Amino acid sequence: MKTPTDYHGGYWPSQEDTYLLEAILLPKDAALEAWEKWLRTVNYEALQEGPQRMFPLLYMKLRKEGVEHPLMQRFKGIYRRAWYKNQMTFHRIRPLMEALDEAGVRTVILKGAAMIALYYRDLGLRPMNDFDFLIRLSDVAKALPVLKKEGYEPIDGTWEMFDEELFYFMHGFGFRHTQTGQELDLHWHLLRENCGTHDDDALWQRVQPVDFNGFSTYTLDATDHLMHTCVHGLEWNPVASIRWIADAKTIIDNSEIDWPRLLDDARTRHVVLPLLYSLRYLWERFHASIPEDALTGLEAIEPKRIEYYRDAVKRYGENLTFKEELLKRIYMYLNYVQARSKRPYAFLNPVWAFSFLKLYWRLSSIWQIPGELAGLSVRVFKRAVT
């Protein structure tokens, strides 16, 4: 299988962001050289949110190496702000976690909260915009009333939209507290690529206990953390997504990864491409401690065709041509059908097609689909002639 060699464009970091990551992740001499290159190329005042999220880690690395620079005070301020905001987030989320526990819903913290609890162990090092956690698909019906009672409302949605069909279409949904504005992502599947009823069963047997702000809950084991970080991270985002690189290398450097199991999961979950691309990138550019036989093992697995569709969509995100936009819809449909049926050629069944369109357009009835299709045809025609 052909793997990337240049790592440019799409979901890969820019040259400026690469210098920033190298300054954080490489050994002293190489890190300080990258720091000087970053200073020469960056327009600090025009930086987007993505790189700024890395400043707390940069601040700690430079302070450790004895670097003195006028920007250090700014980095220190960003670190302190991240510490305060995360402290507030953890304080606001804990009552919800306790209420879910009382309702019999087991929670598994993900992403930033898990990285802070297990690896960074410093509230200021990993800025978070929201709070992510996973629950069992079978517990969603118990969890939603708890969220509503605790003051959370769906973002860009209504409570009525949560039915069984939605759980095969989406891996989670965002909520916001009506008073504090605190946002969270509730996941009932770990990955959007795997929305089948039993896709996460093995994962739940491996979760490990963790202390979250004095409350005992659960998180993923290191191997599942690495898989989730890489697959979720390798996706184009309007805010440059580069912190997954620091997170993934931190997990690898501070954990024992079950590499054979990771390869098995890549095959069964159909995430060979994102794992191969991300791990080879970490190995080549940041010297992550990844066994070479793990990389060659991934290269030996032939990805499913849907993975190539998915990668084309995730690589460029919103900057898609009409053909790529169509490809995105096809990928989403195939993903939906894959979660609903294991039969060959199930995607040809019109029942699944109508169910998908109803969910995609958030319609209350399939009888509204013809009107939506007519409107879509008009928009496509206008786009073609202008």
Summary of the structure (lengths in Angstrom):
residues: 386
radius of gyration: 21.7
end to end distance: 39.8
largest distance: 66.8
contacts: 1162
relative contact order: 0.10
helix: 60%
strand: 8%
